[in-house]
C-alpha cells in the first residue's frame, strides 16, 4: 500500500520527464545516497571500504560502460579490461608528466585516451556484427596488453612492470584513507551513473537502442550508423577508462598490466548478464552480486566445515564458485535474459498493484 503513485499529479513536462517520477522512488534514492555518503564512511571498517565497497563501485562503473555499448547499442565487446588498462596507464602518465595535474583531471585524461582507443577498435563494427565483432574487440585486449608490456614509456621504463600509483589529493586534502578513497570513488560513480541515465533518455540513447533493435530499420529512418556506433564505442570506452584509472588508484594502489587480463573482461561481462543488459540499475546489481557472492560462499563453506567437522579444500570452494557462476549465467540467459534488474522491476510492478491481482 505504501508504493502507490495515486494522487501524484504531473502538471508540467519537466515533472513528467523526471528520472524518478514516483515520489517513493525519489525518497528511496535520497535515503540510499545519505547512507552511502554518510553512514557507510562513519561505520564501515577498513576491510569493507577497501576490499568490498570500493571494487564494487569501480566494477559497477566498468559494467555500466559495457552496458552502454552492448546492452543499449547492441555491439558485443570483450575488450573491457583493455580499455580499463588504457585508462589506468594514461592516468598514471598524466600525473607523472603534466605538472600539477589534479587527480580528477588525470581520470578524465585516462577516460579520453580509452575513448580514442575505443574509436579505433570500434571501426570494425561498421562492417561486422555479433560474434565477429566480439573477436575484433578481443584483439584489442591482446594488443593493448602487448603494447603496455613492450613500450617502456607507458610504465616509465619500470623493470618490474608494477608501478606504485601516485599520491592523490583534491584541493590540498589527501585521499589516502580507505574512507576517502571510497568517497572519491562513490562521487565519481554517482555522477557518471546519473549522466548515463540522462544519456539513455536523450536522442542519442534512443538512437543506440534503435540500432540495437534493428540496425537496418534505424538506418532507413535516418539514424547515421557510423556516428551512432562509434559514439557508443567512445562513450563506453570512456566509462571503462575512468573505471580502470580508479581501479588502479583507489583500489589496487598500483598500476600493472596483470590487473587487466582477459579474466577481468569476462567478469564484467558476467556482471552485465546477471544484472541485466540494457539497465543502469542492472550494472550495480550484477557487480554487487558477483562481488559479494564469493564472500557468501566462503562463509557458507566455513559453516559447513564446522557443522560436518571436515575441512574443505580451497580448490573445491573455488571450483564450486565457478560452477555456480556458470549455472547462473545459463539460468538468466534462458529464464530471464534481462537479469536481476527485470526481477526488481517485476517486483515493483506487483507491489504497486498489491493486494489486487495482476
C-alpha angles and dihedrals in degrees: 000000000000095000101068131120093204109139094017100120122185115212100171136049090241091059091047092051098049118135089233106030095176117077093221090057091052092049092047092050091048091051091048092051092048090051092046096046101035115018099039096053090045098048104021117102126225095263095054094043097045104030104030117020101037095050089042091057093044093049090045089057091049089049089050089054091051090045091057090055102036106020098042105022097033096230113137117225136180096174100085094118090050092056089047089052091051090051093049097048095042091049088051091050092046090055091044102046106029114070117236093002110172116229094240089052089052090051090051092049090050090051093048092050089050089050090054091052089046090054091054095048091041092065093086088062088074090067108021136039142181119018093358091057090048089055090049091054089045087061087058089059093056096039095051094049090046091052093048091050096044103039109068095199092076094058095033088250093296111176094212097043090226112108128186111238116242124259113273126220136159120206090343095309112120118233097209107119127081091245093050093049090047092051092048091050092045092050094051093045093048093051094046093046090053090049091050091049091053092044091057090052092052132084089265093055092049089051089053091053093046090054090047095051098044120344095190092056090044090054091048093055091052107266108145107236098200096049094043098047095043091046089053090052092047096049093043092049091048090056091046091047093053089046090052092050091051091044089059100037104033102031114022100026088213136080110223136149093228090068091065104051126143091269089069091055090054092047091055090046091052090050090055093047095048095040095044134271115248094024132109091201091048091062090060095041093051093046091048093049096050092042095050100034096075089052091051091047091050091051091046091051091051091050090050091050091052092046096048098032093232134114119239116211120242090236091057092051092046093049091046089054091052092048092050091048090052092047092049092051091051090046094052093044091054105032105027114009091180092061131207092337090064092049089052090050092050090050091052092049092051091047091053091055098039128154090021119081117262 
